Amino acid sequence: MKVSKKQLKKIIREERTRLLRESMTDMTEVQDVIEQASRAVGDIFLRKMIALFDEGLDYPSDVTRDKDLWEDMVNDAVLEVDSGINDAITKVFIDIEGRLINGEY
């Protein structure tokens, strides 16, 4: 069975989300909201970066002359944006939860 790069990224994202849910089992609702927010930001980032290519901005890189290559790179970047946002927000929640449990507030 062949899996495209896009399908593999989706599988990785879903598996990562599943693993995060397992580590925060009592915070599933919060994790759902975090996932929705990070995807929304990633979608906006994707549209903005594709628009850069369509506007024909002249960057010194050859990458900006090949739309397929540009879109592949943008999709990779979106995955990193999505994961980074998700990780950062989740880390803050885990940190604050730990501090609450320890009576630091």
C-alpha distances in whole Angstrom, upper triangle without the diagonal:
4,7,10,13,15,12,12,16,16,14,17,20,19,19,22,24,23,25,27,28,28,31,33,33,36,35,32,34,35,31,30,33,32,28,30,32,30,28,31,32,28,28,32,31,28,31,33,32,30,34,35,33,34,38,38,39,40,38,39,35,33,30,32,33,29,28,24,24,27,24,22,24,26,22,22,26,26,23,26,29,27,26,30,32,30,31,34,35,34,36,39,39,38,41,43,42,43,47,47,47,49,52,52,52
4,7,10,12,10,10,14,14,13,15,18,18,18,21,23,23,24,27,28,29,31,33,33,36,35,32,34,34,31,30,32,31,27,28,31,28,26,28,29,26,26,29,28,25,28,30,28,27,30,31,29,31,34,34,35,36,35,35,32,30,27,29,29,25,24,20,21,23,21,18,21,22,19,19,23,23,21,23,26,25,25,28,30,28,29,33,34,33,35,38,38,37,40,42,42,43,46,47,47,49,51,51,51
4,7,8,6,6,10,11,10,12,15,15,15,18,20,20,21,24,25,26,28,30,30,33,32,29,30,31,27,26,28,27,24,25,27,24,22,25,26,22,22,26,25,22,24,27,25,24,28,29,27,28,32,32,33,34,32,33,29,28,25,26,27,23,22,18,19,21,18,15,18,19,16,16,20,19,17,20,22,21,21,24,26,25,26,29,30,29,31,34,34,34,37,39,38,40,42,44,43,46,48,48,48
4,5,5,6,9,10,11,12,14,15,16,18,20,21,22,24,26,27,29,30,31,34,32,29,31,31,27,26,28,26,23,24,25,23,20,23,24,20,20,23,22,19,21,24,22,20,24,25,23,25,28,28,29,30,29,30,26,24,21,23,23,20,18,15,15,17,14,12,15,16,13,13,17,17,15,18,20,19,20,23,24,24,25,28,29,29,31,33,34,34,36,39,38,40,42,43,44,46,48,47,48
4,6,5,6,9,10,11,12,14,15,16,18,20,21,23,24,26,27,29,30,33,31,28,29,29,25,25,26,24,21,22,23,20,18,21,21,17,18,21,19,16,19,21,19,18,22,23,21,23,26,26,27,28,26,27,23,22,19,20,21,18,17,13,13,14,12,9,12,13,10,10,13,13,12,14,17,16,17,20,21,21,22,25,26,26,28,31,31,31,34,36,36,37,40,41,42,43,46,45,45
4,5,5,6,9,10,11,12,14,15,17,18,20,21,23,25,26,27,28,31,29,26,27,26,23,22,23,22,18,19,20,18,15,18,18,15,14,18,17,14,16,19,17,16,20,21,20,21,25,25,26,27,26,27,24,23,19,20,22,18,16,13,13,14,11,9,12,12,8,9,12,11,10,13,15,14,15,18,20,19,21,24,25,24,27,29,29,30,32,34,34,36,38,40,40,42,44,43,43
4,5,5,6,9,10,11,12,14,15,16,18,20,21,23,25,26,26,29,27,24,25,26,22,21,23,22,18,19,21,19,16,19,20,17,17,20,19,17,19,22,21,20,23,25,24,25,28,29,30,31,30,31,28,27,23,24,25,22,20,17,17,18,15,13,15,15,12,12,15,14,12,15,17,16,16,20,21,20,21,24,25,24,27,29,29,30,32,34,34,36,38,39,39,42,44,43,43
4,5,5,6,9,10,10,12,14,15,16,18,20,21,23,24,25,28,26,24,25,25,22,21,23,21,18,20,21,19,17,20,20,17,18,21,20,18,21,23,21,21,25,26,25,26,29,30,30,31,30,31,27,26,23,25,26,23,21,18,17,19,16,13,15,15,12,11,15,14,11,14,17,15,15,18,20,18,19,23,24,23,25,28,28,28,31,33,33,34,36,38,38,40,42,41,42
4,5,5,6,9,10,10,12,14,15,16,18,20,21,23,24,27,24,22,23,23,19,19,20,18,15,17,18,15,13,16,17,13,15,18,17,15,18,20,18,18,22,23,22,24,27,28,28,29,27,29,25,25,21,23,24,22,20,17,16,17,14,11,13,13,9,8,11,10,7,10,13,11,11,14,16,15,16,19,21,20,22,25,25,25,28,30,30,31,34,35,35,37,40,39,39
4,5,5,6,9,10,11,12,14,15,17,19,20,21,22,25,22,20,21,21,17,16,18,17,13,14,16,14,12,15,16,13,14,17,17,15,18,21,20,19,23,24,24,25,28,29,29,31,30,31,28,28,24,25,27,24,21,19,19,19,16,14,15,15,11,11,14,12,9,12,14,11,12,15,16,15,17,20,20,19,22,24,24,25,28,29,29,31,33,34,35,37,39,38,38
4,5,5,6,8,10,10,12,14,15,17,19,20,20,24,22,19,21,21,17,17,19,18,14,16,19,16,15,18,19,16,17,21,20,19,22,24,23,23,26,28,27,29,32,33,33,34,33,34,31,30,27,28,30,27,25,22,22,22,19,17,18,18,14,14,16,15,12,14,16,14,13,17,18,16,17,21,21,20,22,25,25,25,28,29,29,30,33,34,34,36,38,38,38
4,5,5,6,9,10,11,12,14,15,17,18,19,23,21,19,21,20,16,16,19,17,14,16,18,15,14,18,18,15,17,20,19,18,22,24,22,23,26,27,27,29,31,32,32,33,31,32,29,29,26,27,29,26,25,22,21,21,19,16,17,17,13,12,14,13,10,12,14,12,10,14,16,14,14,18,19,17,19,22,22,22,25,27,27,28,31,32,32,34,36,36,36
4,6,5,6,9,10,11,12,14,16,17,18,20,18,16,17,17,13,13,15,13,10,12,14,11,10,14,15,12,14,18,17,16,19,21,20,21,24,25,26,27,30,31,31,33,31,32,29,29,26,27,29,26,24,22,21,21,18,16,17,16,13,12,13,11,8,10,12,9,8,12,13,10,12,15,16,15,17,20,20,20,23,25,24,26,28,29,30,32,34,33,34
4,5,5,6,9,10,11,12,14,15,16,19,17,14,16,16,12,12,15,13,10,12,15,13,12,15,17,15,16,20,20,19,22,24,23,24,27,28,29,30,33,34,34,36,34,36,33,33,29,30,32,29,27,25,25,24,21,19,20,19,16,15,17,15,12,14,15,12,11,15,15,12,14,17,17,16,18,21,20,20,23,25,24,26,29,29,29,32,34,34,34
4,5,5,6,9,10,11,13,14,15,18,17,15,17,17,13,14,17,15,12,15,18,16,15,19,20,18,19,23,22,22,25,27,26,27,30,31,31,33,35,36,36,38,36,37,34,34,30,32,34,31,29,27,26,26,23,21,22,21,18,17,18,17,13,15,17,14,12,15,16,13,14,18,18,16,18,21,20,19,23,25,24,25,28,29,28,31,33,33,34
4,5,5,6,9,10,11,12,14,17,15,14,16,15,11,13,15,13,11,14,16,13,13,17,18,16,18,21,21,20,24,25,25,26,29,30,30,32,34,35,35,36,34,35,33,33,29,31,33,31,29,27,26,25,23,21,21,20,17,16,17,15,12,12,14,11,9,12,13,10,10,14,14,12,14,17,17,16,19,21,21,22,25,26,26,28,30,30,31
4,5,5,6,9,10,10,12,14,12,10,12,12,8,9,12,10,8,11,13,12,12,15,16,15,17,20,20,20,23,25,25,26,29,30,31,32,34,36,35,37,35,37,34,35,31,32,35,32,30,28,27,27,24,22,22,21,18,17,18,16,13,14,14,11,9,13,12,9,10,14,13,11,14,16,15,15,18,20,19,21,24,24,24,27,29,29,29
4,5,5,6,9,10,10,13,12,10,13,13,10,10,14,13,11,14,16,15,15,19,20,19,21,24,24,24,27,29,28,29,32,33,34,35,38,39,39,41,39,40,37,38,34,35,38,35,33,31,30,30,27,25,25,24,21,20,21,19,16,17,18,15,13,16,16,13,13,17,16,13,16,19,17,16,20,21,20,21,25,25,24,27,29,30,30
4,5,5,6,9,10,13,13,11,15,14,11,13,16,14,13,16,18,16,17,21,21,20,22,25,25,25,28,30,29,31,34,34,35,37,39,40,40,41,39,40,37,38,35,36,38,36,34,32,31,30,28,26,26,25,22,21,22,20,17,17,18,15,13,15,16,12,12,16,15,12,14,17,16,14,18,20,18,19,23,23,23,25,27,28,29
4,5,5,6,8,11,10,9,12,11,8,10,13,11,10,14,15,14,15,19,19,19,21,24,23,24,27,28,28,30,32,33,34,36,38,39,39,40,38,40,37,38,34,35,38,36,34,32,31,30,28,26,26,25,22,21,21,19,16,16,17,14,11,13,13,10,9,12,12,8,11,14,12,11,14,16,15,16,19,20,20,22,24,24,25
4,5,5,5,8,7,6,9,10,7,9,12,11,11,14,16,15,16,19,20,20,22,25,25,26,28,30,30,31,34,35,36,38,40,41,41,43,41,42,40,41,37,38,41,38,36,34,34,33,30,28,28,27,24,23,23,21,18,19,19,16,14,16,16,12,12,15,13,10,13,15,13,12,16,17,15,17,20,20,19,22,24,25,25
4,5,5,9,9,9,12,13,10,12,16,15,14,17,19,19,20,23,24,23,26,28,28,29,32,33,33,35,37,38,39,41,43,44,44,46,43,45,42,43,39,40,43,41,39,36,36,35,33,31,31,30,27,25,26,24,21,21,22,19,17,19,19,15,14,17,16,13,15,17,15,13,17,18,16,17,20,20,19,22,25,25,26
4,6,9,9,10,13,12,10,13,16,14,15,18,19,18,20,23,24,23,26,28,28,29,32,33,33,35,37,38,39,41,43,44,43,45,43,44,42,43,39,40,43,41,39,37,36,35,33,31,31,30,27,26,26,24,21,21,21,19,16,17,17,14,13,15,14,11,12,14,12,10,13,15,13,13,17,18,16,19,21,22,23
4,6,5,7,10,9,8,11,13,12,13,16,17,17,19,22,22,23,25,27,27,29,31,32,33,35,37,38,39,41,43,44,43,45,43,45,42,43,40,41,44,42,40,38,37,36,34,32,31,30,28,27,26,24,22,21,21,18,16,17,17,13,13,14,13,9,11,13,10,8,12,13,11,12,15,15,14,17,20,20,21
4,5,6,9,10,9,11,14,14,15,17,19,19,21,23,24,25,27,29,30,30,33,34,35,36,39,40,41,43,45,46,46,48,46,47,45,46,42,43,46,44,41,40,39,38,35,34,34,32,29,29,29,26,24,24,24,21,19,21,20,16,16,18,16,13,15,16,13,12,16,16,13,15,18,17,16,19,21,23,23
4,6,8,9,10,12,14,14,16,18,19,20,22,24,25,26,28,30,30,32,34,35,36,38,40,41,43,44,46,48,47,49,47,49,47,48,44,45,48,46,43,42,41,40,37,36,36,34,32,31,30,28,26,26,25,22,21,22,20,17,17,19,16,13,15,16,12,12,15,15,11,14,17,15,14,18,19,21,21
4,6,5,6,9,10,11,12,14,15,16,18,20,21,22,24,26,27,28,30,32,33,34,36,38,39,41,42,44,43,46,44,46,44,45,41,42,45,43,40,39,38,37,34,33,33,31,29,28,27,25,23,23,22,19,18,19,17,14,15,16,13,10,13,13,9,10,13,13,10,13,16,15,15,18,19,20,20
4,5,5,6,9,10,10,12,14,15,16,18,20,21,22,24,26,27,29,30,31,33,35,36,38,39,40,43,42,44,43,45,43,43,40,40,43,41,38,37,36,35,32,31,31,29,27,26,26,23,21,22,21,18,17,19,17,13,15,16,14,11,15,15,12,13,16,16,14,17,19,18,18,22,23,24,23
4,5,5,6,9,10,11,13,14,16,17,19,20,21,23,25,26,27,29,30,32,33,35,37,38,39,42,41,44,42,45,43,44,40,40,43,41,38,37,37,35,32,32,32,29,27,27,26,23,22,23,21,18,18,19,17,14,16,17,14,12,16,16,12,14,17,16,15,18,20,19,19,23,24,24,23
4,5,5,6,9,10,11,12,14,15,17,18,20,21,23,24,26,27,29,30,32,33,35,36,38,40,39,42,40,42,40,42,38,38,41,40,37,36,35,34,31,31,30,28,26,26,24,22,20,21,19,16,16,16,14,11,13,13,10,9,12,12,9,11,14,13,12,16,17,16,17,21,21,21,20
4,5,5,6,9,10,10,12,14,15,16,18,20,21,22,24,26,27,28,30,31,33,34,36,38,37,40,38,40,38,39,35,36,38,37,34,33,32,31,28,27,27,25,23,22,22,19,17,18,16,13,13,14,12,9,10,12,9,8,11,12,10,11,14,15,14,16,19,18,19,22,23,23,23
4,5,5,6,9,10,11,12,14,15,16,19,20,21,23,24,26,27,29,30,32,33,35,37,37,39,38,40,38,39,35,35,38,36,33,32,32,30,27,27,27,24,22,22,22,18,17,18,17,13,14,16,13,10,13,15,12,11,15,15,13,15,18,18,17,20,22,22,22,25,27,27,26
4,5,5,6,9,10,10,12,14,15,17,18,20,21,23,24,26,27,29,31,32,33,35,35,38,36,39,37,38,35,34,37,35,33,32,32,30,27,27,27,24,22,22,21,18,17,18,16,13,14,15,12,10,13,14,10,11,14,14,12,15,18,17,17,20,22,21,22,25,26,25,24
4,5,5,6,9,10,11,12,14,16,16,18,20,21,22,24,26,27,29,30,32,34,33,35,34,36,34,36,32,32,35,33,31,30,30,27,25,25,24,21,20,20,18,16,15,15,13,10,11,11,8,6,9,10,7,8,11,11,10,13,15,15,15,18,20,20,21,24,25,24,23
4,5,5,6,9,10,10,12,14,15,16,18,20,21,22,24,26,27,28,30,32,32,34,33,35,33,34,30,30,33,31,28,27,27,25,22,22,22,19,17,17,17,13,12,13,12,8,9,11,9,6,10,11,10,10,13,14,13,15,18,18,18,21,23,23,24,27,28,27,27
4,6,5,6,9,10,10,12,14,15,17,18,20,21,23,25,26,27,29,31,31,33,32,35,33,34,30,30,32,31,28,27,27,25,22,22,22,19,17,18,17,14,14,15,13,10,12,13,11,9,13,14,12,13,16,17,16,18,21,21,21,24,25,25,27,29,30,29,28
4,5,5,6,9,10,11,12,14,16,17,18,20,21,23,25,26,27,29,29,32,30,33,31,33,29,28,31,30,27,27,27,24,22,22,22,19,17,18,16,13,13,14,11,9,11,12,8,8,12,12,10,12,15,15,14,17,19,19,20,23,24,24,26,28,29,28,27
4,5,5,6,9,10,10,12,14,15,16,18,20,21,23,24,26,28,27,29,28,30,28,30,26,26,29,28,25,24,24,22,19,19,18,16,14,15,13,10,10,10,8,5,8,8,6,6,9,10,9,11,14,14,15,17,19,19,20,23,24,25,27,29,30,28,28
4,5,5,6,9,10,10,12,14,15,16,18,20,21,22,24,26,26,29,27,30,28,29,25,25,27,26,23,22,22,20,17,17,17,14,12,14,12,9,9,11,9,6,9,11,9,9,12,14,13,14,17,18,18,20,22,23,24,26,28,28,30,32,33,32,31
4,5,5,6,9,10,11,12,14,16,17,19,21,21,23,25,25,28,27,30,28,29,26,25,27,26,23,23,23,21,18,19,19,15,14,16,14,11,12,13,11,9,12,13,11,11,15,15,14,16,19,19,19,22,24,24,25,28,29,29,31,33,34,33,31
4,5,5,6,9,10,11,12,14,15,17,19,20,21,23,23,25,24,27,26,27,24,23,26,25,22,22,22,19,17,18,17,13,13,14,12,9,11,11,8,7,11,11,9,10,14,13,13,15,18,18,19,21,23,23,25,27,28,29,31,33,33,32,31
4,5,5,6,9,10,10,12,14,15,17,18,20,22,21,24,23,25,23,24,21,20,23,22,19,19,18,16,14,14,13,10,9,11,9,5,7,9,6,6,9,10,9,11,14,14,14,16,19,19,20,22,24,25,26,28,30,31,32,34,35,34,33
4,5,5,6,9,10,11,12,14,16,17,18,21,21,24,23,26,24,25,21,20,22,21,18,18,18,16,13,14,14,11,10,12,11,8,10,12,10,9,13,14,13,14,17,18,17,19,22,23,23,25,27,28,29,31,33,33,35,37,38,37,36
4,5,5,6,9,10,11,13,15,15,16,19,19,22,21,25,23,24,21,19,22,21,18,19,19,16,14,16,15,12,12,14,12,9,12,14,11,11,15,15,13,15,18,18,18,21,23,23,24,27,28,28,30,32,33,34,36,38,38,37,35
4,6,5,6,9,10,11,13,14,15,17,17,19,18,21,20,21,18,17,20,19,16,17,17,14,12,14,12,9,10,12,9,7,10,11,8,10,13,13,12,15,17,17,18,20,22,22,24,26,27,28,30,32,33,34,36,38,38,36,36
4,5,5,6,8,10,11,12,14,16,16,19,18,21,19,20,16,15,17,16,13,14,14,11,9,11,10,7,7,10,8,6,10,11,10,11,14,15,14,16,19,20,20,22,24,25,26,28,30,31,32,34,36,36,38,40,41,39,39
4,6,5,6,9,10,10,12,15,15,18,18,21,20,21,17,15,18,17,14,15,16,12,10,13,13,9,10,14,12,10,14,15,13,14,17,18,17,19,22,22,23,25,27,27,29,31,32,33,34,37,38,39,41,43,43,42,40
4,6,5,6,9,10,10,13,13,16,16,19,18,19,16,14,17,17,14,16,16,12,12,14,13,10,12,14,12,11,15,15,13,15,18,18,17,20,22,22,23,25,27,27,29,31,32,33,35,37,38,39,41,42,43,41,40
4,5,5,7,9,10,11,11,14,13,16,15,16,13,11,14,14,11,13,13,9,9,11,10,7,10,12,10,10,13,14,12,14,17,17,17,20,22,22,23,26,27,28,30,32,33,34,35,37,38,40,42,43,44,42,41
4,5,5,6,9,10,11,14,14,17,16,16,13,10,12,12,9,10,11,8,7,10,10,7,10,13,12,11,15,16,15,16,19,20,20,22,25,25,26,28,30,31,32,34,35,36,38,40,41,42,44,46,47,45,44
4,5,5,6,9,10,13,14,17,17,17,15,12,13,14,11,13,14,11,11,14,14,11,13,16,15,14,18,19,17,19,22,22,22,24,27,27,27,30,32,32,34,36,37,38,40,42,43,44,46,47,48,46,45
4,5,5,7,6,10,10,14,13,14,12,9,11,13,11,14,14,10,11,14,13,11,14,16,14,15,18,19,17,19,22,22,22,25,27,27,28,30,32,32,34,36,37,38,40,42,43,44,46,47,48,46,45
4,5,5,6,9,10,13,12,12,10,7,8,9,7,10,11,8,9,12,12,10,13,16,15,15,19,19,19,21,24,24,24,27,29,29,30,32,34,35,36,38,39,40,42,44,45,46,48,50,51,49,48
4,5,8,11,13,16,15,15,13,10,10,11,9,12,13,11,11,15,15,13,16,18,17,18,21,22,21,23,26,26,26,29,31,31,32,34,36,37,38,40,41,42,44,46,47,48,50,52,53,51,50
4,6,9,12,15,15,16,14,11,12,13,12,15,16,13,14,18,17,15,18,21,19,19,23,24,22,24,27,27,27,30,32,32,33,35,37,37,39,41,42,43,45,47,47,49,51,52,53,51,50
4,6,9,12,13,13,12,8,9,11,10,14,15,12,14,17,16,15,19,21,20,20,24,24,23,26,29,28,29,31,33,33,34,37,38,39,41,43,43,45,47,48,49,51,53,54,55,52,52
4,6,10,11,12,12,8,10,12,12,16,15,12,15,18,16,15,19,20,19,20,23,23,22,25,27,27,27,30,32,31,33,36,37,37,39,41,42,43,45,47,47,49,51,52,53,50,50
4,7,8,10,11,8,9,12,13,17,16,13,16,19,17,17,20,21,20,22,25,25,24,27,29,28,29,32,33,33,35,38,38,39,41,43,43,45,47,48,49,51,53,54,55,52,52
4,5,8,9,7,9,12,13,16,14,12,15,17,15,15,19,19,18,20,23,22,22,25,27,26,27,30,31,31,33,35,36,36,39,41,41,42,45,46,46,48,51,51,52,50,49
4,7,9,8,10,13,15,17,15,14,17,18,16,17,21,20,19,22,24,23,24,27,28,27,29,32,32,32,35,37,37,38,41,42,42,44,46,47,48,50,52,52,54,51,51
4,5,6,8,10,12,14,12,11,14,15,13,14,18,17,17,20,22,21,22,25,26,25,27,30,30,31,33,35,35,37,39,40,41,43,45,46,47,49,50,51,53,50,50
4,5,5,7,10,12,10,10,13,14,13,15,18,18,17,20,22,22,23,26,27,27,29,31,32,33,35,37,37,39,41,42,43,45,47,48,49,51,52,53,55,52,53
4,5,6,8,9,6,6,10,10,9,11,14,14,14,17,19,19,20,22,24,24,26,28,29,29,32,33,34,36,38,39,40,42,44,45,46,48,49,50,52,50,50
4,6,7,10,8,6,10,11,10,11,14,15,15,17,19,20,20,23,24,24,26,28,29,30,32,34,35,36,38,40,40,42,44,45,46,48,50,51,52,50,50
4,6,9,9,8,11,13,13,14,16,18,18,20,22,23,23,26,27,28,29,31,33,33,35,37,38,39,42,43,44,45,47,49,50,52,53,54,56,54,53
4,6,5,6,9,10,11,12,14,16,16,18,20,21,22,24,26,27,28,30,31,32,34,36,37,39,40,42,43,45,46,48,49,51,52,53,55,53,53
4,5,5,6,9,10,10,12,14,15,16,18,20,20,22,24,25,26,28,30,31,32,34,35,37,38,40,41,43,44,46,47,49,50,52,53,51,51
4,5,5,6,9,10,11,12,14,15,17,19,20,21,23,24,26,27,29,30,32,33,34,36,38,39,40,42,43,45,47,48,49,51,52,51,51
4,5,5,6,9,10,11,12,14,16,17,18,20,21,23,24,26,27,28,30,32,33,35,36,37,39,41,42,43,45,47,48,49,51,49,49
4,5,5,6,9,10,10,12,14,15,16,18,20,21,22,24,25,26,28,30,31,33,34,36,37,39,40,41,43,45,46,47,49,47,47
4,5,5,6,9,10,10,12,14,15,16,18,19,21,22,24,25,27,28,30,31,33,34,36,37,38,40,42,43,44,46,48,46,46
4,5,5,6,9,10,11,13,14,15,17,18,20,21,23,24,26,27,29,31,32,33,34,36,37,39,41,42,43,45,47,45,45
4,5,5,6,9,10,11,12,14,15,16,18,20,21,22,24,26,27,29,30,31,33,35,36,37,39,40,42,43,45,43,43
4,5,5,6,9,10,10,12,14,15,16,18,19,21,22,24,25,27,28,30,31,33,34,36,37,39,40,42,43,41,41
4,5,5,6,9,10,10,12,14,15,16,18,20,21,22,24,26,27,28,30,32,33,34,36,37,39,40,42,40,40
4,5,5,6,9,10,11,12,14,16,16,18,20,21,22,25,26,27,28,30,31,33,35,36,37,39,41,39,39
4,5,5,6,9,10,10,12,14,15,16,18,20,21,22,24,25,27,28,30,31,33,34,36,37,39,37,37
4,5,5,6,8,10,10,12,14,15,16,18,20,21,23,24,25,27,28,30,32,33,34,36,37,36,35
4,5,5,6,8,10,11,12,14,16,16,18,20,21,22,24,26,27,28,30,31,33,34,36,35,35
4,5,5,6,8,10,10,12,14,15,16,18,20,21,22,24,25,26,28,30,31,32,34,32,33
4,6,5,6,8,10,10,12,14,15,17,18,20,21,23,24,26,27,29,30,31,33,31,31
4,6,5,6,9,10,11,12,14,16,17,18,20,21,22,24,26,27,28,30,32,30,30
4,6,5,6,8,10,10,12,14,15,16,18,20,21,22,24,25,27,28,30,29,29
4,5,5,6,9,10,10,12,14,15,16,18,20,21,22,24,26,27,28,27,27
4,5,5,6,8,10,11,12,14,15,17,18,20,21,23,24,26,27,25,25
4,6,5,6,8,10,11,12,14,16,16,18,20,21,22,24,26,24,24
4,6,5,6,9,10,10,12,14,15,16,18,20,21,22,24,23,23
4,5,5,6,9,10,11,12,14,15,17,18,20,21,23,21,21
4,5,5,6,9,10,11,12,14,15,16,18,20,21,20,19
4,5,5,6,9,10,10,12,14,15,16,18,20,19,19
4,5,5,6,9,10,11,12,14,15,16,18,17,17
4,6,5,6,8,10,11,12,14,15,16,15,15
4,5,5,6,8,10,10,12,14,15,14,14
4,6,5,6,9,10,10,12,14,14,14
4,5,5,6,9,10,11,12,11,12
4,5,5,6,9,10,10,9,9
4,5,5,6,9,10,10,10
4,5,5,6,9,9,10
4,5,5,6,5,7
4,5,5,6,6
4,5,8,9
4,6,8
4,6
4
